[in-house]
Amino acid sequence: MMGERAVRQEALFYGLHLDDHVPADHLLRSIEHFVELADICRELAPYYSAIGRPSITPS
């Protein structure tokens, strides 16, 4: 029988955003504009499952 969940799922997820932790003038902010992740995503695509929820793109 379905009912209310006894376990709260908020604890399963992180509530942080990298933008909140990387200063606006950090070197990574300027490098980010020149890095293209599409090639890496295509290269790694065979390693992701075709079923279930899709992964989150690191962009």
C-alpha positions in Angstrom: 0.0 0.0 0.0 1.3 3.4 -0.9 1.4 6.1 1.8 3.4 9.0 3.0 7.1 8.5 2.9 8.7 8.0 6.4 12.1 9.2 5.1 12.7 12.8 4.0 14.6 12.9 0.7 16.0 16.4 1.0 19.0 14.9 2.7 19.8 12.9 -0.5 20.5 16.1 -2.5 23.2 18.8 -2.1 21.9 22.3 -1.7 25.0 24.1 -2.9 25.8 26.0 -6.1 29.4 26.3 -7.3 28.6 29.9 -8.4 28.2 30.7 -4.7 31.7 29.5 -3.9 33.8 30.6 -6.9 34.6 34.4 -6.7 33.7 36.5 -9.7 37.3 37.4 -10.3 38.6 33.8 -10.1 40.8 32.4 -13.0 38.3 29.6 -13.6 35.6 32.2 -14.6 37.7 33.4 -17.5 38.8 29.9 -18.6 35.2 28.7 -18.6 34.4 30.8 -21.7 37.0 29.0 -23.8 36.3 25.4 -22.7 33.9 23.4 -24.9 32.5 20.3 -23.2 30.5 19.0 -26.2 33.4 16.8 -27.4 33.9 15.3 -23.9 30.1 14.6 -23.6 30.0 12.8 -26.9 33.1 10.8 -25.9 31.6 9.7 -22.6 28.0 9.1 -23.9 28.5 5.3 -24.3 29.2 5.0 -20.6 25.8 6.4 -19.5 22.8 4.3 -19.1 20.0 4.5 -21.6 17.4 3.9 -18.9 16.5 5.9 -15.8 17.0 9.7 -15.3 19.4 11.5 -17.6 22.6 12.8 -16.1 23.1 16.5 -15.4 25.4 18.2 -17.9 28.3 20.0 -16.2 27.7 23.3 -17.9 
